[in-house]
Amino acid sequence: MTFREKIAWLSLVALGVAYVPYFAVVASGMHDLAPMPNFPLLVLLAAVSALRLAILGGGWLLLRNRAPEDARVPPDERDTAIAQRAMASAYYVLTAGMILVGCIMPFTEGAWKIVNSAIFMLVIAETVQHAVVAVSYRRQA
């Protein structure tokens, strides 16, 4: 497994560990009616974002220390093609989500639902990007 594939899997795990609990709290509906700014929800978002960064940073250091020569390998044509395909896929997901959040939801939903939907679409787009990278390396392995 290449270093870039390991980082993609690490990123997927970090996204899942951090944002699944956040969206479980959001889905409970307790925060939809709170007036802006809803500081408890903002603190929760900051905490899960910090958790994600800690998982990514710690995992990256661990993977880099276990195989420093693998981490230093510059990307080749295959790595570049995989990254471009992953970014293109994530871009389409993000664009569709932002059209929904920015063009349709303001007429039908409240402020916190729009904010959390935008965050959700960002997380989904990142998940798509890292999943495409991981699956692409698995298919070619």
C-alpha positions in Angstrom: 0.0 0.0 0.0 1.5 3.3 -1.0 1.9 6.3 1.3 -0.8 8.2 -0.7 -3.3 5.4 -0.4 -2.6 5.1 3.4 -3.2 8.9 3.7 -6.5 8.5 1.8 -7.7 5.8 4.1 -6.5 7.8 7.1 -8.5 10.8 5.8 -11.6 8.7 5.4 -11.3 7.4 9.0 -10.7 10.9 10.3 -13.8 12.2 8.5 -15.9 9.4 9.8 -14.7 9.6 13.4 -15.1 13.3 13.6 -18.2 14.2 11.6 -20.5 11.2 12.1 -21.1 12.2 15.8 -21.5 15.8 14.8 -24.2 15.0 12.2 -25.9 12.7 14.7 -26.3 15.6 17.1 -27.4 17.8 14.2 -29.9 15.2 13.0 -31.5 15.1 16.5 -33.0 18.5 15.7 -32.1 20.1 19.0 -30.2 22.9 17.4 -32.4 23.9 14.5 -34.5 26.3 16.4 -31.6 28.0 18.3 -31.0 31.6 17.3 -27.9 32.7 15.5 -25.2 32.4 16.7 -25.6 29.1 18.3 -22.4 28.9 20.3 -22.8 25.3 21.6 -23.1 24.0 18.1 -20.2 26.2 16.9 -18.1 24.8 19.8 -19.1 21.3 18.8 -18.1 22.0 15.2 -14.8 23.4 16.3 -14.2 20.4 18.5 -14.9 17.8 15.8 -12.7 19.8 13.3 -9.9 19.9 15.8 -10.4 16.1 16.4 -10.1 15.5 12.7 -7.0 17.6 12.4 -5.4 15.7 15.4 -6.2 12.3 13.8 -4.8 13.4 10.5 -1.7 15.0 12.0 -0.9 12.1 14.3 -1.6 9.5 11.7 0.5 11.3 9.1 3.4 11.5 11.5 3.0 7.9 12.4 2.9 6.7 8.8 5.8 9.0 7.8 8.0 7.7 10.7 7.2 4.1 9.8 8.2 4.5 6.1 10.1 7.8 5.6 11.4 6.8 2.2 7.9 6.0 1.0 6.6 9.4 2.2 9.3 11.2 0.2 8.6 9.6 -3.1 7.4 12.3 -5.6 4.1 11.7 -7.3 4.3 9.9 -10.7 1.9 10.1 -13.6 -0.4 7.5 -12.0 -0.6 9.4 -8.7 -1.3 12.6 -10.6 -4.1 11.0 -12.7 -5.7 9.5 -9.6 -5.6 12.8 -7.8 -7.1 14.6 -10.7 -9.9 12.0 -11.1 -10.6 12.2 -7.4 -10.7 16.0 -7.4 -13.0 16.1 -10.4 -15.4 13.7 -8.8 -15.5 15.6 -5.5 -15.9 18.9 -7.4 -19.1 17.6 -9.1 -20.5 16.5 -5.8 -19.6 19.8 -4.1 -21.1 21.8 -7.0 -24.4 19.9 -6.9 -24.6 20.3 -3.1 -23.8 24.0 -3.1 -26.5 24.6 -5.8 -29.0 22.8 -3.5 -27.8 24.7 -0.4 -27.3 28.1 -1.9 -30.0 28.3 -4.6 -32.9 26.1 -3.3 -32.7 25.8 0.5 -32.8 29.6 1.3 -36.4 29.6 0.1 -37.5 26.7 2.2 -35.3 26.1 5.2 -34.0 27.9 8.3 -30.5 29.3 8.9 -29.0 26.4 10.8 -30.3 23.8 8.4 -28.6 25.7 5.6 -25.4 26.0 7.5 -25.3 22.3 8.5 -26.3 21.2 5.0 -23.4 23.2 3.6 -21.0 21.5 6.1 -22.5 18.2 5.2 -21.9 18.7 1.5 -18.3 19.7 2.1 -17.8 16.5 4.2 -19.4 14.4 1.5 -17.3 16.0 -1.2 -14.1 15.3 0.8 -15.3 11.7 1.4 -15.8 11.2 -2.3 -12.3 12.6 -3.0 -10.5 10.3 -0.5 -12.7 7.3 -1.4 -11.9 7.7 -5.1 -8.2 7.9 -4.3 -8.3 4.8 -2.1 -10.4 2.7 -4.5 -8.2 3.8 -7.4 -5.1 2.5 -5.7 -6.8 -0.7 -4.7 -7.9 -1.4 -8.3 -4.4 -0.9 -9.6 -2.7 -2.8 -6.9 
